């Protein structure tokens, strides 16, 4: 928890005689990657102190594996996008400087950030990373299927019981073969648990002390497991398999194999791009907040934050911080939200006129933001700190089989 503002080394960048070249590891793809390339080119062209080079990684898991290898090989970036599951391991690696150092060095304000976005990437009273490309699972559906089932697409189900009722109506009406397509992956279970008020691990979700035990068999957790299992057994839900690159749960909406599914809000942009190609002309996409056992509740953030590796030279650290804060500016956050459906991490981004207009024309893009600002800020909604997060997820994945 020790923070030294000198670690940010802003004066080293000021003393540099030529542009400081930094490497940014990111995991953006499709429309999101295109946006990042354009934003980076704009940043590079707007000033002559920092030059950013992008290095795309195949996935979050690949990026973290490469980062761990780089702790030995010294092949590390100057700025890294890492997902929420590795916060504790990034802290344990002692290989980064907390962004709190730069926050303190510059007097950088945080009051514009969404509270739960900040809190996930903080620990021990220290901001470890800056939330950037954040998202959370939401309910996707085909409005036409819901209408044919006698359901109101403007009033999607809020609870898991209501999802079951809606799925039954869809099946009974013949609007789709199944009510909902469920991809059995751990992160969806995690968010259903959090939205239902459950904590994933002990010790206040790892926030009050080092997490030692998972809460997979609490009453709340078991209720979610039973709902999921019963939906599949009764034929109301289609199990589409949990392979990481499997998108059959989304394709199920296009093929009328299901009327609803659950997926990250960051998938909205790629889905819209596919639909715009005319490949599935009969699909009318809609979205609603993630359902839960009971109304209310809130969700943690998912996806990426920006980390500053300590191995970089002082001037590169300062340059990386400058680029990181550029990516958080309202215009950039709004642009990313329009490109791919990511949730703006700041309230000011949500007020950018272009994004306001975009959300008005395509309200499904706003669902993730509204969901993230709703509900309480508590251990369940702030998110869990887990050492071997992937190991825990593997155990949960095995439980789905």
Secondary structure as the mmCIF struct_conf table of DSSP 4:
data_model
#
loop_
_struct_conf.conf_type_id
_struct_conf.id
_struct_conf.beg_label_comp_id
_struct_conf.beg_label_asym_id
_struct_conf.beg_label_seq_id
_struct_conf.end_label_comp_id
_struct_conf.end_label_asym_id
_struct_conf.end_label_seq_id
HELX_RH_3T_P HELX_RH_3T_P1 UNK A 5 UNK A 8
HELX_RH_AL_P HELX_RH_AL_P1 UNK A 10 UNK A 15
BEND BEND1 UNK A 17 UNK A 18
HELX_LH_PP_P HELX_LH_PP_P1 UNK A 19 UNK A 19
STRN STRN1 UNK A 20 UNK A 26
HELX_RH_AL_P HELX_RH_AL_P2 UNK A 30 UNK A 46
BEND BEND2 UNK A 48 UNK A 49
STRN STRN2 UNK A 50 UNK A 56
BEND BEND3 UNK A 58 UNK A 58
HELX_RH_AL_P HELX_RH_AL_P3 UNK A 60 UNK A 73
BEND BEND4 UNK A 78 UNK A 78
STRN STRN3 UNK A 79 UNK A 83
HELX_RH_3T_P HELX_RH_3T_P2 UNK A 84 UNK A 86
HELX_RH_AL_P HELX_RH_AL_P4 UNK A 87 UNK A 93
TURN_TY1_P TURN_TY1_P1 UNK A 94 UNK A 94
STRN STRN4 UNK A 96 UNK A 97
HELX_RH_AL_P HELX_RH_AL_P5 UNK A 99 UNK A 106
TURN_TY1_P TURN_TY1_P2 UNK A 107 UNK A 107
TURN_TY1_P TURN_TY1_P3 UNK A 111 UNK A 112
STRN STRN5 UNK A 113 UNK A 113
HELX_RH_AL_P HELX_RH_AL_P6 UNK A 115 UNK A 120
TURN_TY1_P TURN_TY1_P4 UNK A 121 UNK A 121
STRN STRN6 UNK A 122 UNK A 123
TURN_TY1_P TURN_TY1_P5 UNK A 124 UNK A 125
STRN STRN7 UNK A 126 UNK A 127
BEND BEND5 UNK A 129 UNK A 129
STRN STRN8 UNK A 130 UNK A 135
STRN STRN9 UNK A 137 UNK A 142
HELX_RH_AL_P HELX_RH_AL_P7 UNK A 143 UNK A 148
TURN_TY1_P TURN_TY1_P6 UNK A 149 UNK A 150
TURN_TY1_P TURN_TY1_P7 UNK A 153 UNK A 154
BEND BEND6 UNK A 155 UNK A 155
STRN STRN10 UNK A 159 UNK A 159
HELX_RH_AL_P HELX_RH_AL_P8 UNK A 160 UNK A 173
TURN_TY1_P TURN_TY1_P8 UNK A 174 UNK A 174
BEND BEND7 UNK A 175 UNK A 177
STRN STRN11 UNK A 178 UNK A 182
HELX_RH_AL_P HELX_RH_AL_P9 UNK A 186 UNK A 195
TURN_TY1_P TURN_TY1_P9 UNK A 196 UNK A 197
BEND BEND8 UNK A 200 UNK A 200
STRN STRN12 UNK A 201 UNK A 201
HELX_RH_AL_P HELX_RH_AL_P10 UNK A 202 UNK A 206
TURN_TY1_P TURN_TY1_P10 UNK A 207 UNK A 207
BEND BEND9 UNK A 208 UNK A 209
STRN STRN13 UNK A 214 UNK A 214
TURN_TY1_P TURN_TY1_P11 UNK A 216 UNK A 217
BEND BEND10 UNK A 218 UNK A 218
HELX_RH_AL_P HELX_RH_AL_P11 UNK A 219 UNK A 233
TURN_TY1_P TURN_TY1_P12 UNK A 234 UNK A 235
BEND BEND11 UNK A 236 UNK A 236
STRN STRN14 UNK A 237 UNK A 239
TURN_TY1_P TURN_TY1_P13 UNK A 244 UNK A 245
HELX_RH_AL_P HELX_RH_AL_P12 UNK A 248 UNK A 254
TURN_TY1_P TURN_TY1_P14 UNK A 255 UNK A 256
BEND BEND12 UNK A 257 UNK A 257
STRN STRN15 UNK A 258 UNK A 264
HELX_RH_3T_P HELX_RH_3T_P3 UNK A 265 UNK A 267
HELX_RH_AL_P HELX_RH_AL_P13 UNK A 268 UNK A 276
TURN_TY1_P TURN_TY1_P15 UNK A 277 UNK A 282
STRN STRN16 UNK A 285 UNK A 288
HELX_LH_PP_P HELX_LH_PP_P2 UNK A 289 UNK A 291
STRN STRN17 UNK A 292 UNK A 292
BEND BEND13 UNK A 293 UNK A 295
STRN STRN18 UNK A 302 UNK A 309
TURN_TY1_P TURN_TY1_P16 UNK A 310 UNK A 311
BEND BEND14 UNK A 312 UNK A 312
HELX_RH_AL_P HELX_RH_AL_P14 UNK A 314 UNK A 328
BEND BEND15 UNK A 329 UNK A 329
HELX_RH_AL_P HELX_RH_AL_P15 UNK A 330 UNK A 340
HELX_LH_PP_P HELX_LH_PP_P3 UNK A 342 UNK A 342
STRN STRN19 UNK A 343 UNK A 343
HELX_LH_PP_P HELX_LH_PP_P4 UNK A 344 UNK A 344
BEND BEND16 UNK A 345 UNK A 345
STRN STRN20 UNK A 346 UNK A 346
TURN_TY1_P TURN_TY1_P17 UNK A 347 UNK A 348
HELX_RH_3T_P HELX_RH_3T_P4 UNK A 349 UNK A 351
HELX_RH_AL_P HELX_RH_AL_P16 UNK A 353 UNK A 361
HELX_RH_3T_P HELX_RH_3T_P5 UNK A 363 UNK A 365
TURN_TY1_P TURN_TY1_P18 UNK A 366 UNK A 366
HELX_RH_AL_P HELX_RH_AL_P17 UNK A 367 UNK A 373
BEND BEND17 UNK A 374 UNK A 375
BEND BEND18 UNK A 378 UNK A 378
HELX_RH_AL_P HELX_RH_AL_P18 UNK A 379 UNK A 382
TURN_TY1_P TURN_TY1_P19 UNK A 387 UNK A 388
HELX_RH_AL_P HELX_RH_AL_P19 UNK A 389 UNK A 400
#
